[in-house]
């Protein structure tokens, strides 16, 4: 039980990098337009290029919008 409580307390901390920005995933393909909070999102399943972890700010600066499966 103590391990579960500790895990629940630590999980929210891992959703943010050191700068307070959350990390998201993008497909680096030329026609990609979305970002994803979950690396296993089905919106990334068709990505033929690299799946890259970036900050939410970086994704938005690249013109990416939230994947429709995750909103």
N, C-alpha and C positions, 0 to 999 in steps of 0.2 A: 504494500500500500504506500509506503514511504517513497519507493522508487517511482511509482505512478505519479504521485504528487510532485516530486522533483522534476519529472519529465514534463508535466503540464506547465510548470513554472518556467522551464528553460526553452520550450518550443517557441513561444512568442519572441524570445530574444534572438533566435536564429533567423527570423524572417527579415531582419534588418542588418545592413552592413554597418561598419563603424561610423559612417557619416549620418546615420539616421534615415537613409534612403533605403527603400525596400528593393530587393533584387527581383528581376523578372527575366523571362527567357524570350529570345527572339530567334527566328530563322534568318540566316544571313543571305538567303536567296534574293535575287534581284526583284522579284514581284511580291515579296513579303511585306505586309502592311500592319501586322498585329503584334502585340506583346502578350505574354502569358505568365500568370503567377505560378503555374504548376508545370514543371518540365515534362510531365506525362500527359498534358492536355491533348485531347484528340485533335485540336486545331493544329498542333505541331506534327501530327502523324504523317502528313504528306511532305514534310520538309526534306528536300533532297540535298540541301546544303548543310552547313554546320549549325547546330543549335548553340547559341551563345548566351551566357549569363551577363546581364548588364543592369545598371541601376534604372529605376523607373524614369528618372530625369533623362538619362541617355536615350531610352526608348522613345520618350515623348519628343525629345529634340530631333530624333530621326523621323518624326512624323507618324510614329506607330500609335495605334489605338488599341484598346482592350479587346481581346478575342471575344466573340459573341458567345462562346461556350462558357465563359467565366464571368459574365456580368450578371 
